[in-house]
Amino acid sequence: MEKGNIRVMARNREAYHEYFVEEEMEAGIELCGTEVKSIRQGTLNLKDAWCGIKDGQLLLNQMHISPYEQGNIFNKDPKRVRRLLMHRREIMRLLGKVKQDGYSLIPLSVYFKGSLVKVKVGLCKGKKLYDKRQSAAEKDAKRQIERAMKERY
């Protein structure tokens, strides 16, 4: 399997609805063997997940990875805090943005890049209610245009 082969296992669609994604970064994740096997089966959920920085380390909270069925005693807590792997310089830059500008760090997707599990982390700013309405209206208008074009041809 080559290094550039990407297979997305989970996406956080709600994040794109709730936040403006200003910047996206790739981070590695520290996992146990049974967690990797469970991710390969696609049994993970990013719905309520968020990232935080503590003691100079980037941590992923509330990501649910279901226990691996054949894992027995080697299974870990499904919602345990997991460490994300990123250069210290990048983590400190993100910490500055999060503290000053009111940004949040949200995991956007989990995917395999070759045999490695990676997490796409977004530097996000929260949307207001009227922003959400405007996004929904734009999406609806785009869908209607595509439908009209499809009927025409």
C-alpha positions in Angstrom: 0.0 0.0 0.0 1.5 3.3 -1.0 1.8 6.3 1.4 -0.6 8.6 -0.5 -3.5 6.1 -0.5 -6.2 7.9 1.6 -9.4 6.1 2.9 -11.8 8.3 4.9 -13.3 6.4 7.9 -15.4 9.2 9.5 -16.4 12.8 8.8 -17.7 15.4 11.1 -20.4 16.9 8.9 -21.9 18.9 11.8 -18.7 20.8 12.2 -19.2 22.4 8.7 -22.7 23.4 9.7 -21.8 24.8 13.1 -18.4 26.5 12.3 -16.5 28.5 9.7 -13.5 26.4 9.0 -10.6 28.9 8.6 -7.7 26.4 8.4 -7.2 22.6 8.1 -4.2 20.7 9.4 -3.3 17.0 9.5 -2.2 15.3 12.7 -1.3 11.8 13.7 -3.1 10.1 16.6 -1.8 7.9 19.4 -3.9 4.7 19.4 -3.9 1.2 20.8 -3.9 -1.8 18.5 -7.6 -2.7 19.1 -8.6 0.9 18.5 -7.0 0.8 15.0 -8.8 -2.5 14.2 -12.1 -1.0 15.3 -11.5 2.1 13.1 -10.8 -0.2 10.2 -14.3 -1.6 10.8 -15.6 2.0 10.7 -17.0 2.0 14.2 -16.1 5.6 15.3 -18.0 8.7 15.9 -16.8 12.4 15.7 -20.1 14.1 16.5 -19.3 15.7 19.9 -15.5 15.6 19.5 -13.3 18.6 20.2 -9.6 19.3 20.6 -7.8 21.1 23.4 -4.2 22.0 24.3 -2.9 21.1 27.7 0.8 21.1 28.9 1.9 21.8 25.3 0.1 18.7 23.9 -2.8 18.6 21.5 -5.5 16.3 22.9 -8.6 14.9 21.3 -11.6 14.6 23.6 -15.0 12.9 23.3 -14.2 10.9 20.1 -16.0 7.5 20.4 -14.3 4.4 19.1 -16.4 1.3 19.8 -14.6 -1.6 21.5 -13.2 -4.2 19.2 -15.3 -7.4 19.4 -12.3 -9.8 19.6 -10.3 -7.4 21.8 -11.4 -8.7 25.2 -9.0 -7.4 27.9 -7.0 -5.2 25.5 -9.9 -2.8 24.8 -9.7 0.7 26.1 -12.3 3.2 27.2 -14.3 4.2 24.1 -14.3 7.9 25.0 -10.8 8.2 26.5 -8.7 11.3 25.8 -6.3 10.7 22.9 -3.1 12.6 22.1 -2.7 14.1 18.6 0.8 14.2 17.2 1.9 17.5 15.7 5.0 19.7 15.8 5.4 21.8 18.9 5.7 24.9 16.9 2.4 24.3 15.2 0.7 23.5 18.5 2.0 26.8 20.0 0.7 28.7 17.0 -2.7 27.1 17.4 -2.7 27.8 21.2 -2.1 31.5 20.4 -5.0 31.7 18.0 -7.4 29.8 20.3 -6.6 32.0 23.3 -6.8 35.4 21.6 -9.1 35.2 18.6 -11.9 33.0 19.9 -11.2 30.0 17.6 -11.9 26.4 18.4 -10.1 23.2 17.3 -12.5 20.7 15.9 -11.7 17.3 14.3 -13.1 17.3 10.8 -12.3 13.7 9.7 -10.4 10.6 10.5 -8.7 8.7 7.7 -6.1 6.1 6.8 -3.1 7.5 4.9 -1.4 4.3 3.9 -1.4 2.3 7.1 -1.3 5.3 9.4 -4.4 6.8 11.1 -4.6 10.6 10.6 -7.0 13.2 11.9 -7.8 16.4 10.0 -8.2 19.2 12.6 -9.9 22.5 11.7 -9.2 25.9 13.2 -12.9 27.0 13.4 -14.9 30.0 14.3 -18.5 29.6 15.4 -21.4 30.5 13.2 -24.3 32.7 14.3 -27.9 31.6 13.6 -28.2 34.0 10.6 -25.0 32.5 9.1 -26.5 29.1 9.3 -29.7 30.3 7.6 -27.6 31.9 4.8 -25.6 28.7 4.3 -28.8 26.6 4.1 -30.3 29.1 1.6 -27.2 28.9 -0.6 -27.1 25.1 -0.4 -30.8 25.0 -1.4 -30.3 27.4 -4.3 -27.4 25.4 -5.6 -29.5 22.2 -5.4 -32.3 23.9 -7.4 -29.9 25.1 -10.1 -28.4 21.6 -10.5 -31.9 20.1 -10.7 -32.9 22.7 -13.4 -29.7 22.0 -15.4 -30.3 18.3 -15.2 -33.9 18.6 -16.6 -32.7 20.8 -19.4 -30.1 18.3 -20.7 
